[in-house]
Amino acid sequence: MLYQLHLVPDRRTPEQSSFTPLNVRVEGEAGELAPGIMSKPLTDSALREHFAELRRALVAGVDTQTDRITAEVRALLLESLPQPPPGAPAEAAPLPPLRRVAAHTPWPWLTACLALALALASTALWWRNVRVLESLSAEVAQLRAQKSAALPALGMNVVPVPAPAASAAAAAPEARPIVVTVPYGAEALGGARLEVIRNLLARLTAQKQTGVVDIRTFAGRFCLMGNGTDGYSLAPDEMLFSRCDIVGNPSDEALSPAQRTPLALANLIGGTRSSTNGALTVKVAQGEPANLAMPYPSVASDLTAGEWNRAAIANNRIEIRLH
């Protein structure tokens, strides 16, 4: 079989030139090997020699393939390297070793890719910040516009405080009051109304104004649903006015005169009196129910709770005047 594979030369004698299979049965001796075949030398020394030749052939083939692959990689690297300028003298520069080129050539590309990624990320963050600033600016402008539109609708007017050098006769009685509406169930002199009073007193104190700040509360009469045990709430706008359980303002009517001035406002009034040495005082009182900011609609069969409560909200207010 080694001879047929061209791994060993023909070492048989002329009498053995014809191929005799090793496993042929000889008459009288079943399974006995044919005589004349020297198996031991082939197994030990000859096979070892031929295996060494096979190993050398394989190593030579691998080296050949390695050289071919190396040459192809060198050619690809030469194509990727920048070309010299057209006016530069053409010098045959020796090709750097393969390992050095493979080790150093990718770094410029990696650096460029990293710089590009950082630039893109910075641009994206800058653009996001610009969009956020634009959005915030638009929201601030919208809130200012809504505030400017809401103040005339609510009847809010800033008290024109005269300059320190102005005469006392030209001061507050001719000025229109500051009017701030109060939501149903809210504390009349608390929350946003207290902040309006605080800012006004701070401005008057800074301008060294003297006089009396008159604060009056007015209660609107609402169309309500509910009862005295579970409480009352505003009736739905589409409901007929005739179906209201009560028309009034139970949350305001239940307050005593002492409860109408919260502790925070009392402290603010005392602080203002102390800081101005009594030159600027604050008086809190309940306004006349007949003094309406908006007349209530005439009661009719088709009058809805929403139409009535719009007038009630306008009348549920505080008014601030400087005397």
QUIZITA-V17749 format. One record per residue. PSI is psi in whole degrees, -180 to 180 (NA if undefined). Layout:
# QUIZITA-V17749
psi: (PSI/PSI)
This chain:
# QUIZITA-V17749
psi: (-37/-36/-43/-30/5/35/-22/149/165/110/15/156/162/-33/-22/15/-30/137/126/116/146/-27/18/146/125/140/127/-18/97/127/8/140/148/143/155/-7/123/97/-32/-46/-37/-35/-35/-72/-45/-44/-37/-40/-43/-33/-35/-40/-41/-43/-43/-38/-41/-43/-42/-39/-41/-42/-40/-45/-36/-43/-41/-43/-41/-43/-41/-41/-40/-42/-42/-40/-39/-37/-32/-19/147/142/146/154/155/-35/-10/145/137/109/137/91/137/140/126/158/152/-42/-40/-43/-44/-29/-33/-24/-41/-19/-44/-39/-41/-40/-43/-42/-41/-42/-40/-42/-42/-40/-42/-42/-42/-41/-42/-43/-41/-43/-39/-42/-39/-44/-40/-42/-41/-42/-44/-40/-41/-40/-41/-44/-39/-43/-39/-41/-42/-39/-43/-36/-29/-32/-48/-35/-34/-5/20/128/134/134/121/102/123/155/160/-31/-7/156/155/-26/-25/10/-152/-35/-29/-9/148/148/161/125/125/124/154/123/154/132/-9/157/125/-40/30/180/-130/-31/-39/-37/-37/-45/-42/-46/-40/-47/-37/-39/-42/-39/-42/-33/4/41/152/156/-158/128/111/118/122/139/141/134/128/158/114/153/113/157/144/-158/173/-23/-51/-13/172/155/161/138/152/146/-37/-8/146/144/-30/-16/7/138/-33/149/111/-155/76/-37/-33/-36/-25/-7/139/164/-35/-32/-13/-18/103/163/-40/-39/-38/-42/-39/-41/-43/-40/-39/-43/-39/-41/-25/7/37/0/-27/118/162/133/132/130/169/131/168/133/-28/-13/101/140/-29/129/146/148/157/138/126/171/-26/9/133/161/-33/-41/-41/-43/-22/-40/-37/-38/-40/-33/-18/95/173/149/136/125/150/123/NA)
